[in-house]
Amino acid sequence: MQRFTEFDFGVPWVMSFFHQDWSYEADTAAELVARRLGEGATDALSVRRDARTLLDGLPSETLEVLWTAGSQYGPSFRQTTGAEWTRTVVDVCDTWLSARAEAPPLTGADTEDGLAHRDEVVAEIERMGFLTAEVRRALVDCAHHCTPDLALRVLLRVIEYAPDASLSEEQYKRLEDLGSALHHGEFVVQNVEFLVTGD
């Protein structure tokens, strides 16, 4: 059973849009998301599903922690809240989808929640000592109140951008095993392979 893509998807994929030069691509964060959705309806559906799950499961302050830790440069929460921004992402997806032919719903692996692997995902989050306690707590809350699948994908994005991040070979192997169990594509966990140390 395979996902619709071998690469990252959903909200963690959107987090990756906010690199140092994103403001050269769009005037606003919402415009950037709309431009990057491309032509595949499944991308928009997966982003909307994740964003709705976050809105339903987490308070605004926790959303801000996750968006900040999972993005290199933005979005800024000086003029908006985590809940407002996440709702904006849902609205961008809805607008994008309404302008196209009716998209088939997500099915199969693309609806995987990872509930059977919650304890394993939480254990991996708690082992990430290079993350602040606030970020680890937000990720654990995501695993408990959203889905373990989403929490794992956000964790991988956060690890990629975390200062002083490093992974042991054993940690990386456990992340690979979890990614495989959740039917993630080849390149989802591989994004953090460069952080593996030989220690």
C-alpha positions as CSV (number, residue, x, y, z in Angstrom):
1,M,0.0,0.0,0.0
2,Q,1.6,3.3,-1.1
3,R,0.9,7.0,-0.5
4,F,0.3,9.3,-3.4
5,T,3.9,10.6,-3.2
6,E,7.3,9.3,-2.3
7,F,8.1,12.8,-0.8
8,D,6.9,14.8,2.1
9,F,3.3,15.9,2.0
10,G,0.6,17.8,4.0
11,V,1.4,20.5,6.5
12,P,5.1,19.5,6.9
13,W,5.5,19.9,3.2
14,V,3.9,23.4,3.5
15,M,6.4,24.2,6.4
16,S,9.2,23.5,3.9
17,F,8.0,26.4,1.7
18,F,9.2,29.0,4.3
19,H,12.9,29.1,3.5
20,Q,15.1,32.2,3.6
21,D,14.0,33.4,0.2
22,W,10.3,32.7,0.2
23,S,9.3,36.3,0.1
24,Y,10.8,36.5,-3.5
25,E,8.2,34.0,-4.6
26,A,5.1,35.6,-3.1
27,D,4.0,38.7,-1.3
28,T,2.2,36.9,1.5
29,A,2.4,33.5,3.2
30,A,-1.1,32.6,2.0
31,E,-0.2,33.4,-1.6
32,L,3.0,31.3,-1.4
33,V,0.9,28.3,-0.3
34,A,-1.6,28.8,-3.1
35,R,1.2,29.0,-5.7
36,R,2.9,25.9,-4.4
37,L,-0.1,23.7,-4.4
38,G,0.5,23.0,-8.1
39,E,-1.9,21.0,-10.2
40,G,-2.3,17.9,-8.1
41,A,-5.6,17.8,-6.1
42,T,-4.1,15.2,-3.8
43,D,-1.5,17.7,-2.5
44,A,-4.3,20.2,-1.6
45,L,-6.4,17.4,0.0
46,S,-3.5,16.2,2.1
47,V,-2.6,19.7,3.3
48,R,-6.2,20.5,4.1
49,R,-6.6,17.2,6.0
50,D,-3.5,17.9,8.1
51,A,-4.5,21.5,8.8
52,R,-8.0,20.6,9.9
53,T,-6.6,17.9,12.1
54,L,-4.3,20.4,13.8
55,L,-7.1,22.9,14.2
56,D,-9.4,20.3,15.8
57,G,-6.7,19.0,18.1
58,L,-4.4,21.7,19.3
59,P,-4.7,25.2,20.9
60,S,-3.4,28.2,19.0
61,E,-0.2,28.6,21.1
62,T,0.8,25.0,20.4
63,L,0.2,25.5,16.7
64,E,2.5,28.5,16.8
65,V,5.2,26.3,18.4
66,L,4.9,23.7,15.7
67,W,4.8,26.1,12.7
68,T,7.8,28.0,14.1
69,A,9.9,24.9,14.8
70,G,9.0,23.3,11.5
71,S,9.8,26.4,9.3
72,Q,13.1,28.1,8.7
73,Y,11.6,31.7,8.1
74,G,8.0,32.2,9.0
75,P,5.1,32.5,8.9
76,S,5.3,35.3,11.5
77,F,2.9,35.3,14.4
78,R,3.2,39.0,15.3
79,Q,0.0,39.8,13.4
80,T,-1.8,36.5,13.4
81,T,-2.2,33.5,15.7
82,G,-1.4,29.9,15.1
83,A,-5.1,29.0,14.8
84,E,-5.8,31.9,12.3
85,W,-2.8,30.9,10.2
86,T,-3.7,27.2,10.1
87,R,-7.3,28.2,9.2
88,T,-5.9,30.3,6.4
89,V,-4.1,27.2,5.1
90,V,-7.4,25.3,5.1
91,D,-9.1,28.3,3.3
92,V,-6.4,28.4,0.6
93,C,-6.9,24.7,0.0
94,D,-10.6,25.0,-0.2
95,T,-10.3,27.9,-2.7
96,W,-7.8,26.0,-4.8
97,L,-10.1,22.9,-4.8
98,S,-13.3,24.8,-5.5
99,A,-11.7,26.2,-8.7
100,R,-11.1,22.8,-10.2
101,A,-13.1,19.7,-11.0
102,E,-14.3,17.7,-8.0
103,A,-11.3,15.9,-6.5
104,P,-11.7,12.3,-5.4
105,P,-11.3,11.8,-1.7
106,L,-8.1,10.5,-0.1
107,T,-8.1,6.7,0.2
108,G,-6.0,3.8,1.3
109,A,-2.6,4.7,2.7
110,D,-3.3,8.4,2.3
111,T,-5.9,8.1,5.2
112,E,-3.4,6.4,7.5
113,D,-3.5,7.9,11.1
114,G,-0.9,5.7,12.7
115,L,-2.9,5.2,15.8
116,A,-1.3,1.7,16.4
117,H,2.1,3.4,16.6
118,R,1.3,6.3,18.9
119,D,3.5,5.1,21.8
120,E,6.5,4.5,19.4
121,V,6.1,8.0,17.9
122,V,5.9,9.6,21.4
123,A,8.9,7.7,22.5
124,E,10.9,8.9,19.6
125,I,9.8,12.5,20.2
126,E,10.9,12.3,23.9
127,R,14.3,10.9,22.9
128,M,15.1,14.1,20.9
129,G,17.1,15.9,23.6
130,F,18.3,18.5,21.2
131,L,14.8,19.9,20.9
132,T,13.5,22.3,23.5
133,A,11.0,20.9,26.1
134,E,8.3,23.2,24.6
135,V,8.8,21.8,21.1
136,R,8.8,18.2,22.4
137,R,5.6,18.8,24.4
138,A,3.9,20.3,21.4
139,L,4.9,17.3,19.3
140,V,3.7,14.9,21.9
141,D,0.4,16.8,22.1
142,C,0.1,16.5,18.3
143,A,0.6,12.7,18.6
144,H,-2.1,12.4,21.3
145,H,-4.7,15.0,20.1
146,C,-4.1,14.9,16.3
147,T,-2.6,11.8,14.8
148,P,0.7,10.0,15.3
149,D,1.3,10.0,11.6
150,L,1.1,13.8,11.4
151,A,3.2,14.1,14.6
152,L,6.0,12.0,13.0
153,R,6.0,14.0,9.8
154,V,6.2,17.3,11.7
155,L,8.9,15.8,14.0
156,L,11.0,15.0,10.9
157,R,10.6,18.6,9.6
158,V,11.5,20.0,13.0
159,I,14.6,17.8,13.3
160,E,15.7,19.0,9.9
161,Y,15.8,22.6,11.0
162,A,16.7,22.2,14.7
163,P,20.0,23.7,15.8
164,D,22.5,21.2,17.1
165,A,20.4,18.3,15.8
166,S,22.0,14.9,15.5
167,L,20.7,11.3,15.2
168,S,22.3,8.1,16.2
169,E,22.1,5.3,13.7
170,E,19.7,3.5,16.0
171,Q,17.4,6.5,16.1
172,Y,17.4,6.9,12.4
173,K,16.6,3.2,11.9
174,R,13.7,3.5,14.3
175,L,12.4,6.5,12.4
176,E,12.8,4.6,9.1
177,D,10.8,1.7,10.6
178,L,8.0,4.0,11.7
179,G,8.0,5.7,8.3
180,S,7.7,2.3,6.7
181,A,4.9,1.2,9.0
182,L,3.0,4.4,8.2
183,H,3.5,3.9,4.4
184,H,5.6,7.0,4.0
185,G,7.5,7.3,0.8
186,E,11.3,6.7,0.4
187,F,12.3,10.3,0.8
188,V,10.2,11.4,3.9
189,V,12.5,10.0,6.5
190,Q,15.5,10.3,4.2
191,N,15.4,14.1,4.6
192,V,17.1,13.8,8.0
193,E,19.6,11.1,7.1
194,F,22.3,13.8,6.8
195,L,22.1,14.3,10.6
196,V,23.1,10.7,11.4
197,T,26.4,10.5,13.3
198,G,28.7,7.6,13.6
199,D,28.7,7.7,17.4
